[in-house]
Amino acid sequence: MVSGEKNTFVARALSGGVAKNTAVGGSVALNYIDVETTASIGANAHVSSTSGDIDVAAESRNEIQNVSGGAALSTSNGTGVGVAVSINILNKLDTEANVGHGAVVTATGGSVTSRRTPRSSPRPNAAIIGNVKITSFAAGVAASSGGAAIGGSSSIDVYFVDTHAFVEHDAHITADQGVTVSAQDAITLFSAAGGIGASSGSAGVASASTSA
């Protein structure tokens, strides 16, 4: 990834159904993401700076948003079913900064830093509810004038994150202003789900779940 750039992942799924009898509206939105970012000084490499710092930096910036909605309306005595599911699977967010084995790194008058920072956050400038920025949101809405109405939704976020900053064996690092090996990650997640079931003559059922 070019320094200062970012990855943006957006999924949208919306559906609706209207009928005199049974009406069904269902949607599934899925983000499945693999991201790997590496910055390194190779094995047995010789790197030197005579008047500044040496910085081995790997930064992964990722913005994620997933929205799904399902709506159904039965205008007679039928059943209305609205279902929506939003799923974010960040299968791999691997970010690594390293100095390889046997490398010789010298910063005269400066410092040597090996650092990595993965970031995952809701997509900015794309608020769904007021000023709230959503990572995943699902809403299921159903209505019927006489029959049953069932609205259900689920919002699921699964993240696997690996963060590594290291110096391998037999590497030699010399810096007049110090050596820093740093690994940190920053994950911001907002997940929401809602369900509405409304019937004027029978059962109205609503269910919503969210997990991260």
C-alpha positions in Angstrom: 0.0 0.0 0.0 1.3 3.5 -0.9 1.9 5.6 2.2 -1.2 7.7 3.1 -3.5 5.6 0.9 -6.4 3.4 2.1 -8.6 0.5 1.2 -12.3 1.0 1.2 -14.8 -1.9 1.3 -18.5 -1.3 0.8 -21.4 -3.8 0.5 -25.0 -2.9 -0.1 -28.0 -5.3 -0.4 -31.6 -4.1 -0.3 -34.8 -6.0 -1.2 -38.6 -5.6 -1.0 -41.7 -7.6 -1.7 -45.3 -6.6 -1.9 -48.3 -9.0 -2.5 -51.9 -9.5 -1.6 -51.0 -12.8 -0.1 -47.6 -13.9 1.1 -44.8 -11.3 0.6 -41.1 -12.0 1.2 -38.2 -9.6 1.1 -34.7 -10.8 2.0 -31.1 -9.7 1.5 -27.6 -10.7 2.5 -24.6 -8.3 2.2 -21.1 -9.8 2.6 -17.6 -8.3 2.8 -14.9 -11.0 2.8 -11.5 -9.3 3.1 -7.8 -10.4 3.0 -5.2 -7.7 3.5 -1.5 -8.2 3.9 1.0 -5.4 4.2 4.8 -5.8 4.7 7.7 -3.5 5.0 11.1 -5.1 5.5 14.9 -4.9 5.2 15.9 -8.2 3.7 18.2 -10.8 5.1 21.9 -9.9 5.1 21.2 -6.5 3.7 23.4 -3.5 4.6 21.6 -0.2 5.1 23.1 3.0 6.4 22.3 6.6 6.8 24.9 9.2 7.6 22.6 12.1 8.5 19.1 10.9 9.3 16.7 8.2 10.5 16.0 4.8 9.1 12.3 3.9 9.3 10.9 0.5 8.3 7.1 1.2 8.5 4.1 -0.8 7.4 0.7 0.9 7.7 -2.6 -0.7 6.6 -5.6 1.6 6.6 -9.0 0.0 5.9 -12.5 1.4 5.9 -15.4 -1.0 6.0 -19.2 -0.5 5.7 -21.9 -3.1 5.2 -25.6 -2.3 5.0 -28.5 -4.7 4.2 -32.3 -4.3 4.3 -35.3 -6.5 3.7 -38.9 -5.3 3.6 -42.2 -7.1 2.9 -45.8 -6.0 2.8 -48.9 -8.2 2.5 -52.0 -6.2 1.6 -54.5 -8.9 2.4 -54.5 -11.8 4.9 -51.1 -13.3 3.8 -47.8 -13.4 5.7 -45.2 -10.7 5.4 -41.6 -11.7 6.0 -38.6 -9.3 5.8 -35.1 -10.5 6.6 -31.7 -8.9 6.3 -28.2 -10.1 7.1 -24.9 -8.1 7.1 -21.7 -10.0 7.4 -18.1 -8.6 7.6 -15.4 -11.2 7.6 -11.9 -9.7 7.9 -10.2 -13.0 7.4 -6.7 -11.6 7.3 -5.4 -8.2 8.4 -1.7 -9.0 8.6 0.7 -6.1 8.9 4.4 -6.7 9.4 7.6 -4.6 9.7 10.9 -6.4 10.2 14.6 -6.3 9.8 15.8 -9.6 8.3 18.4 -11.9 9.8 22.0 -11.0 9.3 21.1 -7.4 8.2 23.4 -4.6 9.2 21.6 -1.3 9.8 23.4 1.9 10.8 22.0 5.3 11.4 24.7 7.8 12.2 23.2 10.9 13.9 19.7 9.4 13.7 17.5 6.5 14.8 16.3 3.2 13.5 12.6 2.4 13.8 10.7 -0.8 12.8 7.0 -0.2 13.2 3.6 -1.4 11.9 0.1 0.0 12.3 -3.0 -1.7 10.9 -6.2 0.3 11.2 -9.8 -0.7 10.5 -12.7 1.8 10.9 -16.2 2.5 9.7 -16.2 4.3 6.3 -16.2 8.0 7.0 -18.5 10.6 5.3 -21.1 7.8 4.9 -23.3 8.1 8.0 -26.4 5.9 8.0 -28.2 7.2 11.1 -27.6 10.9 11.8 -23.9 11.3 12.3 -23.3 7.7 13.3 -20.8 6.0 11.0 -21.7 2.3 10.7 -19.4 -0.7 10.2 -22.4 -3.1 9.7 -26.1 -2.5 9.8 -29.1 -4.8 9.0 -32.8 -4.1 9.2 -35.7 -6.4 8.5 -39.2 -4.9 8.3 -42.5 -6.7 7.6 -46.2 -5.7 7.7 -49.5 -7.4 7.0 -53.1 -6.1 7.0 -54.4 -9.4 8.3 -51.8 -12.2 8.5 -48.6 -12.6 10.4 -45.7 -10.2 10.0 -42.2 -11.3 10.7 -39.2 -8.9 10.6 -35.7 -10.2 11.4 -32.1 -9.1 11.0 -28.6 -10.0 12.0 -25.3 -8.1 11.9 -22.1 -10.1 12.2 -18.5 -8.9 12.3 -15.6 -11.4 12.5 -12.0 -10.0 12.5 -8.7 -11.9 12.5 -5.8 -9.5 13.1 -2.1 -10.2 13.3 0.4 -7.5 14.2 4.2 -8.0 14.1 7.2 -5.8 14.4 10.5 -7.6 15.0 14.2 -7.8 14.4 15.4 -11.3 13.3 18.4 -13.2 14.6 21.9 -12.1 14.0 20.9 -8.6 12.8 23.1 -5.8 13.8 21.5 -2.4 14.4 23.4 0.8 15.5 21.8 4.2 16.0 23.0 7.3 17.7 19.5 8.3 18.8 18.1 4.9 19.7 16.3 1.9 18.2 12.5 1.4 18.3 10.5 -1.7 17.5 6.8 -1.0 17.7 3.6 -2.9 16.9 0.1 -1.5 17.5 -3.3 -1.9 16.0 -6.4 0.3 16.1 -9.8 -1.3 15.4 -13.0 0.8 15.5 -16.3 -1.0 15.0 -20.0 -0.1 15.1 -22.5 -2.8 14.5 -26.3 -2.5 14.6 -29.4 -4.5 13.7 -33.1 -3.8 13.8 -36.4 -5.7 13.2 -40.0 -4.6 12.9 -43.1 -6.8 12.5 -46.5 -5.1 12.3 -49.9 -6.8 11.7 -53.4 -5.4 12.1 -55.0 -8.8 12.4 -52.5 -11.4 13.5 -49.1 -11.9 15.1 -46.3 -9.4 14.6 -42.8 -10.7 15.3 -39.5 -8.9 15.3 -36.0 -10.1 16.0 -32.6 -8.6 15.7 -29.1 -9.7 16.7 -25.6 -8.4 16.4 -22.2 -10.0 17.2 -18.6 -9.0 16.9 
